């Protein structure tokens, strides 16, 4: 609607866990604002809705500031979002909109990526992020071994969940486009990057403790939420309340 601030992709390629964490984060953020009229509003979009909705239509969606792509499977996401959805998202970005991609959402934003040492260049990846990315970071958590995830430490001292997300400068990539906001303590690899109107995270700052994984405390999650909310405000040009 005209008062929607964020849209969240919920179609194939967005895992149920990643969606759950994203909604935990957005609902937490809404709860920080006591004035109901000022709470950030979000809606969920299927793949078909992304392709059919003119996100760049400011007359209809005057408050829309950010498209959110949760983690999951970048191949499935680009397959189901397809060329029509790709066109709508890129048009939205070209017309002042912003993008938040978590984990697979960052793979999806690139034009190509390396996954477990194999290069992929699927036709309907956005290509909005100009550098090739790669994962998983095996020394943090090899996606194909055990649970495939681990709570890891960033150079800010913050701890966050890693589950196969991309980075740059690891084995087959080197160029970092944009500003590195946080790095993995392991080898100083980028974990959070902002590029123009895009927020791209390898770690799941939106992850909710004990929801599909373990090792993150409530206080650590709330610290990550405050940090993420600030990054979203910065990227989307919004000014929603972020608690200290």
N, C-alpha and C positions, 0 to 999 in steps of 0.2 A: 504494500500500500504506500501511500505518499509519506507515511511516517516511519516506514521500515528503515532501520539504520544499517543492518547487516543481513546478508543472505548466506545460508550455510548449505553446502551440497550434501545430500543424503542418499544419492543414488548408488548404483553398483560401483565398486572401487573405493568407497568410503567405508571403512570397517565399523562394525557396531561399537567396538570399544572406543575408537577414536571419536566417533560421534557422541558417545556418552560423555567422554571427557570434555569435549567442546561445549556441550550443553551444560555440564557442571560449571564450567568456567563462565559462560555467558549468564547463567542464572545467578551465580555468585556475584557477578558484576552488577546485575540489575538490583540485587538486594542491598548494594552499598548506597544507592541513591534513595533518600527518603521521599523525594518528590516524585510521585507517579508519572507526572507529565515529562520528566527529564530522564527516565530510565531508558537505557539503550534497548531498542526493539530489534528482534531478529525473527526471520522466518526460514523454514526448511524448503529446499528446492530439490525435486527429483531431476534426473538427467533430462527427461523430456521437457520439464519446466525451464531448465537452464537454456535449452535450445530454442524454446518458444518465446521467452521473455526478453523484451528489449531493455536490458539492464541500464543502458545509457539514456533512456527516455526520462529526462529530468522533469518534464511536465507531469508525468505520472508518478515518478519515484524521486521526489525532490530531496528527501533526506538520506537516500541510499548512498553509503560511503564505502562499503567494503564487501567483497566477495570472499568467502572463507571455504577453503578446500581442506577437509580433515585428512588424516593419514589413512593408509589402507594399501591399495594396489594401483599404481599409476597407469599400468597397462589397461586395467579394466576401466578406470576412470576415463581415460582418453577414448577408449572404444565406445563407451556408452554416452559420454557427453558429445562426442563426434564433432564433425566439422561445423555444424550449426551452433553448437554450444561454445566451441572454441571461438567462433566469430563473435558471438555475443559477449563473451568474457573479455576478449581483446578490445572490442569496441568500447566496453565499459571502462577499461583501463586507459584507453586513448582519450577518453572524454572526462577525465578527472577522477575516475573511480580508483579504488585501491584493492589490494589482494593480500590475503594471509594464507600461506600454504604451510602446513605442518607435516613434516616427514614426507610421505608420498605426495603431499600437496606441493612440496618443493620440486620433487622429481617431475611432476606433472607440469610445473611452470616452465621447465627448461625445454630446449628443443631436442636434446638427446641426453642420455645418462648411461653410466656404467653401473651395472648391478651384478655383484659377485663376479667381477672381472669380465663380464660380457657387455658389449656395447649395444644399446637399443636406441632407435630413432623412430618411434612410432609416429604415424602421420598426423595425429590430432593432439599431440602434446602442444601446449600453448606457444612455446618458443618466446615467451615474454621475458624470461630471464636469460641473458645472452651467453652465459658460461655453462659448459658441460659439468655435471656433478656426478658423484659416485658414492657408493656404499655397498655392503655395510662395512663399518669400521670394525674389523674382526677383533682387534685388540681391546675394544670396548665391549662389544657383544656381537659375535658372529651370528647372523640371522639363521643360519642353517644348523646351529649347534645348540642343544639344550632348549631353553625357553626362548632364546633369540633376543633377549632384552636384559638390560641392567640399569640400575640407577647409577649415574656417573657424576663427576664433579666438573664444573666449568671454571674458567679462570677468574670469574667473579666471586668464587667461593660458593656459589649456588649449586645445589644438587638437583638433577632432573633425570627423567626417564629417557633412555635411548633405546630405540627399537628398529634399527635398520635404516635410519635416516641418512640423507646425503651430506657430503662435505666436499671440499675442494683441496687439492694439493696432497692427496693421500697416496695413490699409486699411479693413476692414469690421468690425473687432471692437475692443473696448476693455477690457472687464472681465477682470481676472485673479482667478481663484479659487484660494486656497491661497498657498503660500510659494514665491517665485521663488528657486531655488537657484543658477541661473546664467543669464546673458543673453548673447545675441549681441553682439559688439562693434559690429556694424552697428545703429545706432539703439537700442541698449539693449533689444532685444526679448527676451522670455522664451524660454529654450532648454531649461531643466530646471525642472519645477515639482513640488512635493509638495502633495497635497490630501488631508487626512484620512489614509486608508490607501492612497493611490494615489501612485505614482511615474510621472511622465509626461515623456518626453524627446523633443524635436524632433530633436536630433542623435543619431547612432548612437554612443553611448559604448561599445557592445559591438563595434563594427566592428573587423575584423582586417586588418592592413596587407597590401596587395597581393592581397586576396581580393575581386576584382570592382571595385576602384578603386585609385587611387594617391595618394600625397602625404602619407601618415601613416607616421611612423617606429615602430619597435618600442618604443622608450622612451616615445613619446607614447601608444601604445596601452596599454602597461602602466600608465601614469599614469591613463589613463581607466578602466581595469579596477579599479584600487584605489579610485578615486573612486566608481565605480558600485557596487562591492561594499559600500562604506560606506553609500551611499544605500539599497541594498536592505536591509541590516541595520537601518537606521533605520526604514524604512517597514514592513518585515515583522515587526519585533520579534525578529529573530534575532541571534545573536552569533557567526557563523562568522568564522574567522580572516581578517583583512585585513592583508596584509603592509605594512610601512612603506615 
